[in-house]
Amino acid sequence: MGRVFRAPDRWRMFWRQMSKEMEKQGLESILITLIVSVFMGAIMTLQTKLNTENPLLPAYSTGLVTRDCILLEFSSTILCLLLAGKVGSNIASEIGTMRITEQIDAMEIMGVNSANYLILPKIVAFPRTACITFGCIAAVVVVIVFLFQGHMYFKTVGAYQRGQYEVVEGYVENFDPMPYGGHTNESFEINGVYFEYSDYNVTSGYRNTKSHGGVITGDGQYLKIGYVYYNSTYGNIIVYIEELSPPS
């Protein structure tokens, strides 16, 4: 250890070796780090959303909880595991190969401090590499969380702001209210267009049920509703409601 932490004989060579080590430890690990980040961010978002569907929690809870968990816990933990496996095995194989091929012995014969030349640049480069890689994994995960959480919002709100939504007008039919405690969704139809929502399902459209003070109260109401079809899971998302007087 004493030979490792001595001042380098040639600082220019030391900085050159450190830059090479940062490239091997960091740049060559970016790809696997990004791949793991994408799946980690997606799974964390989905799991958090499924376990935070509560009317007492604000709509931004999923993004907030996922962001804090990723930045404070998962990014650093997963990053250390990745670097320990990939970079550690790379360093071990490199030094082992140099020992077997007698390159280290050749350095000693030439009077080079082999421990200082080979190990110290790796030690100095690792904290810098870890910080850069941590920034990459955190940024990618935050972007993935934003895409998963914000896609519905931007699609529905953007369609409403641009006026690019469907409109149906008529009497409410087949109204099925949601109990106060949840368990089922509230649903109804207008002229054959089906709508379903719940206070406990976080969406960017209207989801205020009758039991929680919603404006849609039962069959016979004459409404004008603007909606955007999102997908087969969420169906038609309500972006506009207007109660009208029935036509005479």
N, C-alpha and C positions, 0 to 999 in steps of 0.2 A: 504493500500500500504506500509505503514511503516513496518508492520509485515512481509510482503513478502520479502523485500530487506534487512533484517537483516542477519548478518553472521550466518550460520547454527550452531546449537549446536554440531552436530557431522559431521565433514567433510567426514568421511568415508561413512556414510550413505547417505550424499548428492551426492557423486560421484557415488555410487551404483544406486541411484534413477535416476541420470542424464543418465547413460548408458542404463537403462531400458527405459527411455523416448526417447532416440535416436533410440532405436530398434523399439518402437511402432510408433514413428512419421516418421522414415525413412525407415527401412527395410520392414515394412508392407505396405508402400506406393509405393515401387519400382515397383510392378507388374502393377498397374494402370498407373503409370508414363510411363513405357516402352510401354504399349499398346497405350496410347495417343501419345507418341513420334513417333512411327512407322507411324501412320496415318498422323500426322502433317507433318513429313518430306516428306512423299510421296506426299501429296496434295500440299505442298509448292513447291516441285520440279516440278511437272506437271504444276501448274499455272504459275510459273516463266518461264518455258521453252516455254509455249504457248504465253507468253506476251513479250518475248525477242528475238523472231526470226527476227533478223535484220542483214543484211550483214555488217553494221557498227560496230556491237558488236562482240567481240572475242568469240570463241567457249566455253571458260570457264566461260562465264558470268552467265549461269544458276547456276552452283555450287557456284560461288562466291557470287552472290546476295542472294541465299537461305541460305548459311552458315552465312552471316552477319546478315540477318534478324532473323534467329533462335537464334544465340548466343547473339545478342544485344537486341532483343525485345521479341520474342515469348517464348523462354525457360523460362525466368524469369517471364513473365506474366502468362503463362499457369501453371507454377509450383506453383505460389502463389495462383491461383484459385483452383488448386487441393488440396493443403495443407489446404487452408482455409475451403474447404468443408469437406474433409475427417478427417484431424487432428483436426480441430476445433470442429466438431460434436462429435468426439471421446472423446476429453477432457471434453466437456460439459456433455456428458452422464456419463462419469466416475465420475466426481465430483458431479453431481446431484444424482447419485446412492449412493455415499458415504454419502451424506447429508440425503437422505431419510432413509437409513439403520442405521443412527446415528453413523457411523464410525468417522466422523469428531468430533462429540461431545465426543466420547470416547478418541480421541487424546487430546482434550482440558482438559478433566478430568485428564489425565495422565501427564499434564504439557507440552505436545508437541506443538510447534508452528505450527499448522496445515497449515496455509497459507504459511509459509516458506517451510514446508516439501513437500507440494503438488504442489505449483505453481512455486517456484523458479527453481527447476530442469527442468521444462517444458520450462521456458523462456530461460534458459542458453542452453538447448539442441537444441532449434529450429534453431538458426543461423547455427550451425554445421550441423544439418540435412538438412537444405535448401541448403547449399553449396554442400554437397555430392549428394543430389538428383538432383541439377542443373547440376552437372558434368555428372551424368548418362544420363539425358534427352538430354543434348547437345551432348554427345558422340554418343548416339543412332541415333539422327537426322542426324548428320554429316555422319555416316556410311550409313544410308538410302539414303541420297543425293548422296553419292559416288557410291552406288550400282546402283541407277537409272541412274545417269549420265555416269558412267564409264562402264556399262555392254556392250553397243554397241562398245565402243572404244576397250576394251580388246578382245572382240570376233572377231572383224574385223582385228585389228592390229595384234593380236596374230595369227590368221589364215594366214595372209600375211607373218609374220615372219617365221612361220613353213612350209609355202608352202602348206597349206591345204585350197586351194581355187580352184574354178572351172575356166576354161579358155574357152573362145569362140573366134573364129577368123572368120572374114568375112567382107562383105560390110555393111555399115550402111544403114538401111532401115526405112521408115516411120518416118523420123526425124521431130520432132515438137518442134521448138525452144521456149524458154520462153521469153516473152517481158521483156524489161529492168526493168519495174516497178513491175514485178512479176505477181501475180494473177493466173498464171497457171504454172505447172511444165514442165520442158523440158524432152522429152522422145524420145526413138528410139529403134530399134530392130536390132539384129545381129543373123542371122540363127534361128529366132524364139524366142530368149532370149530377154525379155523385160527389159528395164532400164528406170528409172524415177528419177529425182533429181531436186533440186532447190537451188539457193544461199540463199534463205530465210528459208530453212529447215536445221537445224543444225544436221549433221550426221558426222560420223567419216571417211566416204569414200569420193570419188570424187563427187563434187557438183558444179563445176564451169561451168556455162552455157555459151552459145555462146555470148549472149549479154553482158557478163561481162568478155570476153576474154578467154573463154574456148577453149580447143583443139579440141573438136568435133564440126564441123562446118556444116555438112549437109550430105545428102544422097550421096552414092558413095565412101565415105572414106573407106579405107581398114584398119581395126583395129584389134588388139589382146587385149582382155580385160580379166582381172582376176576379179572375183567377188565372194562375199559371200552372201548367202541368209540369211537375218536376221529374218524377220517375214512377216506376210501378210500386215502390214501397210507400212513398209519401202521397202519390196521386196528385189531385188538384189542390194547390195551395191558394188560399183566399188572400188577396191583396187589397180588396176594396169591397165595402158593404154600404149599401144605401137602402133604407126602408122607404118605400113609396106607397102612395095611396092606390088601392086597387082600381083598375080601369072600370069605368061605369058601363 
